[in-house]
Amino acid sequence: MTTSNSYRQIDEIPLIGNLTIRQYELSNGLQTAIVVDRTTPIFTYQTWFKTGSADEPPGHQGLAHLFEHMMFRKTTRREMGEFDRCVNSNGGTGLNAYTSRDQTVYYFTFPNDKLEIAADLESDRMVNLLIEEEMFETEKGAVLTEKNRGLDEPMRYLWEELYDLVYIRHPYKYPTIGDVQSIRSFTVEEARAFYENFYAPNNALVIVVGDIDPDQVMTTIAGKYGNLPRRLPKKREITSEPVQNENRSASLTHQKTTQPMLAMAWHVPNMLHPDHAALVIVGKLLTSGKTALLNERLLHSSKVTELYAEPYLSRDIGTFEFFAQLAADVSFTEVEEIFDATLHELHTGKISGDQMEIVKNNILKEIYQAATTPSSLAHKLGDGFINTNDLAFQIKAIGQFEKVTVDDIRRAVDTYILGAKSTTVRLIPAHR
Amino acid sequence: MNAHRIDNVENNHLYYQQDQRAPMTYMTVVFHGGGFQQEQKHLEGVARITARTLFRGTPTLTREMISRKFDLLGANVEAGASETDFFISISSFSKNLREVLNLVSSTLQDAHFPTMELDLVRKQELNIMEASLQDPDRVLSSANEYVLFGQNAMGKFGSRGAIDRITRSDVLQYMANVRSCPTMYFTAISDKTREELDTHLAVFASDRRVDGFSLKPEIKFEDSHGLEAVIINSPEATNDRLIWSHRGIDATDDRRFDLSLIIDALGSFEGYLFDQLRNKNGWCYGAYAYFMPATTRPGRIAYYSDPSSENSAKLIPEMLRLIDVFPREKEFIERLAERNATFKNRYAYQLDIKKKLTNEVNRDRYGIPILDQESYNKRIDAVNYGTAKQAMDEVFDPKNITMVFYGDAERLRRTLGSLSPAIKITAFEKEVLVE
């Protein structure tokens, strides 16, 4: 393993074939993951910050996302527009970012000889950002338009309502984009404070996947980021979510909805909990593969047009979720009853060897797919880093999936779904 | 330079790229000419219904038995239809590929489209069409094609009436013609060698009839005369969406090198339109220019934006103005000057295996074809402001734009009605896209 004065290699984890994950840490705390894949002479460069909408102060919903937009504007070294132009003229593509509950992610792809430029751009805006009043106000307009786009989408409306209902106190209840009033009210000072509080090398992970040399990457990263100061990230102030002691439900309409939609959720633990693997398998038994239980009973019988069931596991409390878009002549009750009966069937433990083999096939295919798609692989690594502090968590979890027994599945279904309280949102077409 | 057209694919040929990273094979079996261009007017949707029912039963295997076999083999198999092609997409563990292809081949031959399964697919198809109407961007995109194809069948989500009319006999007939398309070819990305794949694929070639659907000429886009606006009335929309377009160039037109650089400077995330409309004014979330690809029909130059309803009246005239004046604007010209470096630096992306495979099948599709690096750089270096200016003068046509909008027709009519020169305006409800 490579070590220098400014960084050390922490781990080396085999992926598939010749692909290996190399993990490093700089002396200022910056984490780095490198995967060499020489299929195409390019590399994907992602920067994951361990901060998202859950870090927003109360009443400031949407600040993390609006701030993310500002990261493309101006630094002490680069004028407005220079960042984008530098990416473009050097052949960078796919420049973008997103904000979620627990993370904010910046990413682009470059030809393999542009590593220095990628690292320079990202290290610069990690600490040198300038947020000016006029550009901040202009960007609010773009974010408000983005918010409006979302209001036109019934699916987004459904999930926003579901999270608002399933969480009482936890900040996961709020949509990342925020609400119109809060977006309008943010000040430059608040955006600057957010930057100071959460953007620092010791609160970030850089992932580089592609046709690169690991030693060269680390030398470059150490050179560009090594002198950036550590900061003490503001401690998260999250009100813990109380145990759900009652079923909750809501029936809503949306002007754009043409098909009824059903979303249900149950509280589950965070990703680090030992039941993580069993919950993932439950979801796959229900809707992964053509012959998965609910696909057979709901999708192929044309009772629904879209369907999924899976855990949404996070850094904090998560949810097991079921979604269905119903055919016009099918009632919510019918779909809910089929879902409930299927869960009871799983709970009896009548799970065939074929079913388990199909689930394992699908998990393996997902890993192959992710390992050969740099952006997907980077996402798996980042997701592990954010939710478990272990960037290889999702890769190592394959071993946990192998060990899941029928008893584990029964217990997970009983503990988290059948024996727990549910939250249900039904979206009804306005013109039905 | 070799200038092929996309209908120049070879019968029984495997277009192939090797990828040894994972023991997987991603493959398509393509019946060239079997796409929905073959549908008769009263049977719109028969290609898709046929595709969706193809793996739902043979005389000896039920849908569930077929699906289970594929699932157990670690394979995902889907049939579909595009304008020109009927295709089967396969992803499979390579170790099981022979078995998977044997099952695909036998099902192709023996599929008997059970009535009960057809009824379920018909119902599903109708529900999917209805569901599509709730997605503003899909409605806009579909309406844009519907308008450009002369408000006929093409571009619509489908037709409720036609779906109801399709019988089992129609589907059987359609499939018989697909099976016997004169041109069937394969694409594959796999860790297996070409020779191994060729051996597995032999099962498709034996004694195949070739008197079925032949590729037809593609329907051309209709050009507007003056500025013509079509509004999909959506009074409840919280913001507007628009796609405007005018005629572009043919697939192998040499000006596509100049145009690629121009469109990038004008319409990318870092382009002139985004900077003017979004970065400087905050009127929209996106503002782009892009190609609607040429195939055997000429492509189009298109523009997209999504202004909030309060900013729409400001954005629309300004976007129209920018499309007219950009070739002379300093900020655009500066951006364009940087594009030679941009495109030369982007050569690496040409070597992506998916891009190479697509390029091999489609040959010189609109945009920049894959060349060796020296030829590529030479061609990019040949683009300068003079050649670009000539291409802009010849191709960009701000006076004849088809403007498709999604939003409140009454409000948009007011905005468009106040502009000069006069814009011809029509409006329809989104229901048209499923009637």
Interface residues (C-beta under 8 A of the other chain):
Chain A: I16 G17 N18 L19 D37 T39 T40 P41 I42 M80 G81 D84 R85 V87 N88 S89 N90 G91 T93 L95 N96 P111 N112 K114 E137 T138 E139 K140 G141 A142 L144 T145 E146 N148 R149 L151 D152 E153 P154 Q255 K256 T257 T258 Q259 G289 K290 T291 E296 H300 S301 S302 T305 E306 Q325 A327 A328 D354 E357 I358 N361 N362 L364 K365 Y368 Q369 A371 T372
Chain B: D19 Q20 R21 A22 P23 M24 R63 E64 S67 R68 F70 D71 L72 G74 N76 S91 F93 L120 V121 K123 Q124 N127 I128 E130 A131 L133 Q134 D135 P136 E236 A237 T238 N239 D264 S268 F269 E270 D275 R278 N279 K280 N281 G282 W283 C284 Y285 D306 P307 S308 S309 N311 R335 E338 A341 T342 F343 K344 N345 R346 Y347 A348 Y349 L351 D352 I353
